[in-house]
Amino acid sequence: MKSIRTKLKLNNKQKTLMAQHAGYSRWVYNWGLSLWNAAYVDGYQPNISCGMLRKRKLR
């Protein structure tokens, strides 16, 4: 197996956008995890898909 390591040379605006994207991705992950945990605690077999999450409104 071979891999190639590269380093991105981002300007300040690009660095800011990448940091915002990473923060939003983490928020969405935690939101989905909280839905899964709530279903599990309520006694349901959690089966949360991407499609189901898209149908829910973000608050």
C-alpha positions as CSV (number, residue, x, y, z in Angstrom):
1,M,0.0,0.0,0.0
2,K,1.3,3.4,-0.9
3,S,0.2,6.8,0.4
4,I,1.1,10.3,-0.5
5,R,1.2,13.1,2.1
6,T,0.5,16.6,1.0
7,K,0.3,19.9,2.8
8,L,-2.3,22.4,2.0
9,K,-1.1,26.0,1.6
10,L,-4.2,27.9,2.6
11,N,-4.6,31.6,2.9
12,N,-6.3,33.2,6.0
13,K,-9.8,33.1,4.4
14,Q,-9.5,29.5,3.4
15,K,-8.2,28.5,6.9
16,T,-11.2,30.2,8.5
17,L,-13.6,28.4,6.1
18,M,-12.0,25.0,6.9
19,A,-12.2,25.7,10.6
20,Q,-15.9,26.6,10.3
21,H,-16.6,23.5,8.3
22,A,-14.9,21.3,10.9
23,G,-16.9,22.9,13.7
24,Y,-20.2,22.5,11.9
25,S,-19.5,18.9,11.0
26,R,-18.8,18.1,14.7
27,W,-22.0,19.9,15.7
28,V,-24.0,17.8,13.3
29,Y,-22.3,14.6,14.5
30,N,-23.1,15.4,18.1
31,W,-26.7,16.3,17.2
32,G,-27.2,12.9,15.4
33,L,-25.6,11.1,18.3
34,S,-28.0,12.7,20.8
35,L,-31.0,11.6,18.7
36,W,-29.6,8.1,18.6
37,N,-29.0,8.1,22.4
38,A,-32.5,9.5,23.1
39,A,-34.1,6.7,21.0
40,Y,-32.0,4.1,22.8
41,V,-33.0,5.4,26.2
42,D,-36.7,5.3,25.2
43,G,-36.3,1.6,24.5
44,Y,-36.3,1.8,20.7
45,Q,-33.8,0.1,18.5
46,P,-32.0,3.2,17.0
47,N,-32.1,3.1,13.2
48,I,-31.3,6.7,12.2
49,S,-30.3,7.2,8.6
50,C,-29.0,10.2,6.8
51,G,-32.3,10.5,5.0
52,M,-34.2,10.7,8.3
53,L,-31.8,13.3,9.6
54,R,-32.3,15.4,6.4
55,K,-36.1,15.4,7.0
56,R,-35.7,16.8,10.5
57,K,-35.4,20.6,10.8
58,L,-32.3,21.9,12.4
59,R,-33.0,24.1,15.3
